[in-house]
Amino acid sequence: MTTDPDDALRWEGDEPDAPDASAKHEPPAAPQAPTPADPAPEAVQAAERAVETPPKEHAATTGTTPATEAEADADDEPSGIGNAALVFYGIIGGVYLLFAVGWIVGGFRLRPRASLLLGDWTYFPWMWLAALAPILWFAAAWVLTRGSATWIRIVALIAGAALLVPWPFVMFGTVGA
């Protein structure tokens, strides 16, 4: 091993930017044979061989090529949501939010008619549950389809939008009948 402190900052084969005066007068150092004082000469030599192994030999020993290693690393990264899917999720999220508002408005508009058959203590909990149903469906579809394909999540969200139409709002609107 050499005692030069700058050896730790260089790679084998690197040329210095400006030659020193000491490098001009010294002959190149011959490779040193392992001495008995070295703690593990085999381990050091194996590590040096691994560093010096060219890419083709390295690929032969590991069984992969650098190109397939890069492809494997790219496959390990999760792919992001596409732009079209992101726009769809924003639109369908807005639809679900409007459905929740529609259930609240329609439920309040329907209350005078429902009070003929039901008391307020039975009507309001179910009205608020109906108003929360679109939000709960969106959250459940998002969480339950987290590991699935994008089209499965889209189908679940479209199915919920078809099932959770705020019928009191559609039938009576904000003006009343």
HURAVEN-V561139 format. One record per backbone hydrogen bond with DSSP energy under -1.0 kcal/mol. CO is the residue of the C=O (numbers start at 1). NH is the residue of the N-H. If there is no record, write none. Layout:
BEGIN
CO	NH
CO	NH
END
This chain:
BEGIN
4	7
6	9
7	10
11	14
22	26
35	38
40	44
41	45
42	46
43	47
44	48
45	49
46	50
47	51
48	52
54	58
55	59
56	60
57	61
58	62
59	63
65	69
66	70
67	71
68	72
69	73
70	74
71	75
72	76
82	86
83	87
84	88
85	89
86	90
87	91
88	92
89	93
90	94
91	95
92	96
93	97
94	98
95	99
96	100
97	101
98	102
99	103
100	104
101	105
102	106
103	107
104	108
105	109
106	110
110	114
111	115
114	117
114	118
119	122
119	123
120	124
123	127
124	128
125	129
126	130
127	131
128	132
129	133
132	136
133	137
134	138
135	139
136	140
137	141
138	142
139	143
140	144
141	145
143	146
149	153
150	154
151	155
152	156
153	157
154	158
155	159
156	160
157	161
158	162
159	163
160	164
165	167
166	170
167	171
168	172
169	173
172	176
END
